[in-house]
Amino acid sequence: MATIVLSAVGAAAGASVGGGVLGLSSVVIGRAIGAGLGRAVDARLMGAGSEPVETGRVDRFRLTGAGEGAAIAQVYGRMRVPGQVIWASRFVESVQGGGSGKGGGARRGGRSYSYSVSLAIALCEGVISRVGRVWADGRELARDDLNMRVYRGTEDQLPDPKIEAVEGAGTTPAYRGTAYVVLEDLDLGQFGNRVPQFSFEVFRPAQAEEGRVPTDPAMGIRGVALIPGSGEYALATTPVYLDRGNGKVTAANVNSPSGKSDFATSVEALDEELPNCGSVSLVVSWFGDDLRCDRASLRPKVEQAEVDGRDMAWRVSGLGRAEAALVPKLDGAPVYGGTPADASVIEAIAELRRRSKQVVFYPFILMDQLPGNGLIDPWTGAPGQPALPWRGRITLSLAPGQAGSPDGTAAAQAEVAAFFGTAQPEDFTPGSGTVDYAGPAEWSYRRFILHYAHLCAAAGGVDAFCIGSEM
């Protein structure tokens, strides 16, 4: 641009002077001089010898801190709090690019600057049980992406090693009685090279008065039931993705910014929120389709048959996705999640045992009849069983007390025997991440229970096994 402008200016100046030199007119001479000056300017601004462009450099940082006399928050239960910065290191500047090129010349391109800082942020007074979600400028972050240490606010907590390394041993406070977090070497590039506004989800159970036992349920709960007991990969610790073609990949069991599977995220929260919980009932469901025990089948089902898990194929009791029945749908969506894959159940048992939890295995029946099913209701004798009925209503072909019920007869015994089936322990063989079945072609209660007994054994064993729940 400067070459064009200055050559025009030089030509105009030469024309005003007039004359010529060595046969060249003053216009031509003026244009040449102007173009030469313009090329020098352009080379300085944009050429190989230009100064590198600097991006991202910050001359001054502003940091929100705790003012003297500012109140410390008090939290009861679960609350989102902003916290106050109570300590910060110096900012560390990192430079990329710049320097010398080949032959000592300036390198093309520019320098980019990034910054990191370490912060201590006070949350609240007293002892907390955990810090859950973390937000920066209102956007939720994955906790594992932050080099974050949580100090629960106990009276015996020690000084943070990072603060002590900066401030010196013996001169660093431990902030006892105050819950706080330390974010070490926080990369500010993702926040536009500035310190964002943080907020934290804080859990603080009721504190025990001196000499008394705390009354908060979080301290008293000893066991939980892990539900809903359905979802093809709901119990997997492995993140599972579904490749739907044309480059579209969806997560089957990752629904939080943690990047971990839903099961892994939930069990981590269980450990932190209920520190005295030592037992977990692991619920796993098959599906029943009739309240009349002589006609009812119990079988594993899937939510869809088109796409299998890329990281874990769905397989239960020797059945693959292509052969499995589908969970019924209402308004285009399954009424339940599918039966958890055998491999996911094994992973769940192993993870709970790794966390020192006692495992109570809980095989469960979900009834999936929909409205307008037309099946005879054994409790009324009329067509149409209730939609999604309670499994405890499974009974004879006609319930005891109904006219024509086989209750108390050999026919009743035969109906119950049909429900239980004839599967035997030797019909089951542990496979790779599953248990295969080679017994009679039936979907019976014995097959259901014996399958999971073998699966629990393949996973290393459980502490208890529940049979007949709600029946």
Secondary structure, DSSP 4 states (H G I P E B T S, - for coil): -HHHHHHHHHHHHHHHH--EETTEEHHHHHHHHHHHHHHHHHHHHHSTTSPPPEES--S------PPTTPPPP---EEEEE--EEEEE-PPEEEEEE-SB-GGGPBPSS-EEEEEEEEEEEEEEES--SEEEEEEETTEEE-GGGS-EEEE---TTPPPPHHHHHHH-TTS----TTEEEEEEEEEE-GGGTSS---EEEEEEEPPPPPTTS----HHHH--EEEE-----TTTT-SS--EEE-STT-EEESS--STT-S-HHHHHHHHHHHH-TT--EEEEEEEEEE--SBTTT--EE-EES-SS--BSSS--EETTEEGGGSEEPPEETTEESSPPPPPHHHHHHHHHHHHHTT-EEEEEEEEEE---TT---B-TTTSSB-PPSS--GGG-BSSS-TTSTT--TTSHHHHHHHHHHH----GGGEEE-SSSEEE-S-S---HHHHHHHHHHHHHHTT--SEE--STT-
